[in-house]
Amino acid sequence: MPETETWRYRGQTIGREQIAFLREFIREHPLSSRWKLSRQLCEALGWKQANGALRDVVCRGLMLMLARAGEIELPPVRRRILGQRRTARPRPEAVPIDTTPLKMPLGALGAMEIQLVRRTADEPLFESLMEEFHYLRYEQPVGEHLKYLVWAQGRPVACLAWSSAPRHLASRDRFIGWSGEARRRNIRYLAYNTRFLILPWVEVPHLASHILGRMARQISQDWKRIYGHPDLSAGDLHRSGTIPRDLLSGGELGIAGADHGARQRRSDPSAEPVDQRSVGSPTASPVSRVATEHVSEYEAGATRRHQ
């Protein structure tokens, strides 16, 4: 069977020259495990995220694809990590919490705190609430992601999860109006709201709008602090008709179109159906031009800092 000239992985083209390099690199590191090999390869190639972290998970995915295709030979698996497979990952345990009803106007709820809980002592509480009260349950995000708890009156009232945007989403790409090259260069500046939960005992009109409006002003700085680059636009997957048009600080929401459920994975076929749409906060100028200007400003500043 003739060899495939090129392979595609996560938008990148891998040709015969790169495959030959990988084969030689693996031969030069005969004692390395798959995990160590991926990290050594990232170090050798300078394959890092904007915050300096190695892209070793992506690298292992690439090597596994090529190994399954017979292009390279990987060292044998030395150990299997508990929870590595989705079906084997233990579900979050329930955390006891006060479920006394909170039913009042927004103004009576008092001060609210939006807490970033990823890699904190409150992350298990976030996972527990999502697992128990969100109809899609909890799923561990992959790639860049942030998790938030919203607190009021000393109690959690909502949970939000944000993840890096999918590479291909036709309705979003048409809405932004960017080219394929612009998308590949700037996709990391977009984030998606993959989970949003108002806890079932909380009945506060306009709370969802208020939280998302504040979130839109906070998430970019949090993203920059954690991942080394800002998030310049936040998309939201939501149920049709439940999110007011003025929920974000940019004003009226623009509906980009259905996303065909690319992010929706339900294990329970009887779960409530969702009408998912790709939503952005448009500005007075075309989104593509505004996003390009912001990205250019950020990248120019980053270049000056490293000179």
Phi, psi and omega in degrees: 000129182295148179289143174288131183291317181220156174236153177243133178215119179050044176083359181254148177261129179245115182259184183297325181296317179293322179294320177297320178298316180298318179299316180293320180297318179295320179296327182282350180231064187292339183265357184279139172285173177299319180297311181293322180299317180296322180287321176297320180294318178297320178296317183294324183265355185066034184271094186226159173283172181298333180271007177093350180288144180292147176269050187288330178294315177297320180298318179295323177298318178296312181296322179296319178299314181291326178293318179295332179275357179082012182278327178224164177241120181266155174297155181296155177294127183268327178205150178255127183275131178301129179088005180293324175268143183302320183289339183264348184292128180295141179285150178300141179278150179292138177247124179300138184208152178288120180250022176301132183302140172245101182233108186191167173293159181302318182296333181278349182289334179086193183295141178240144177239128175260110188255124173284117189249359180298131180061036174234174180293342181267000179297320177300327177294316176303311183295321179296316181294319177297317182298320187273327191242348176266132187293341174271355181063185182269138171226136181292120179293157174242158181072200180291132181199155177227149179233138183229144165248140176253125184248143173207139182054034177076012182228149173289137179241344182200160177225143176223143174232136179236140180226162175300147186288148174296147184293322185239120175208099192302316183296319178295315183295324176292321181296316179288320178085021182269160178280171178299320179293318178296321178296313181298324183283328191244002184299333181291349179271005178250147175228153179240138176276094187275342174216137174214118185230120164268123185298142193296340179269004180259117178236088182231107180305139176071008181296317181299316180298316181298316181295314182293326176297315177292322180298321181298331180273344186257326194296326183298315180293322177296317180298319180294320181293321183277318189248358174084003175212150182281161168260119186264348178206135181247125175265159183223129172264118187219165177282134185304130173086359183259348183252118181299157183290341184253027188286336181254156185295339179287353177099223188298136180280146173254134179264117182277331180133173183291148179256010176060022174071026183299330181263357187268121178228104182250129175275340181257107183295344180270001181297154183299130181292154183237137171260095185271136176226157179266119187240138176224166179256100184286162178242182181293334179259163177304140184301318185299319182290317181296313180299318180298319179297315180296315180298318180298317178298316181295314182294325177295320178294320179295322179296317179297324180293333183264358179279000000 
